Amino acid sequence: LVAQEFHFDLFVNSKLAFKFMCSPSQLKELVIGFLFSEGFIRDSQEILELCFKKDQCFVGLTSKEK
């Protein structure tokens, strides 16, 4: 088996927040966990949208930006 790597940029409310290098599975869970652990959100209800487009992830939040 060969491990795969996937790179993507995370944009929160249109601003680049982080660059990830990770496995290509469970990306949605990774992003939500990151948002919680870095203090961007306190509740998943604060996420208005979350979408992946090629090597970018766009998240819209109701909460104030960090």
Disulfide bonds with the S-S distance in Angstrom:
none
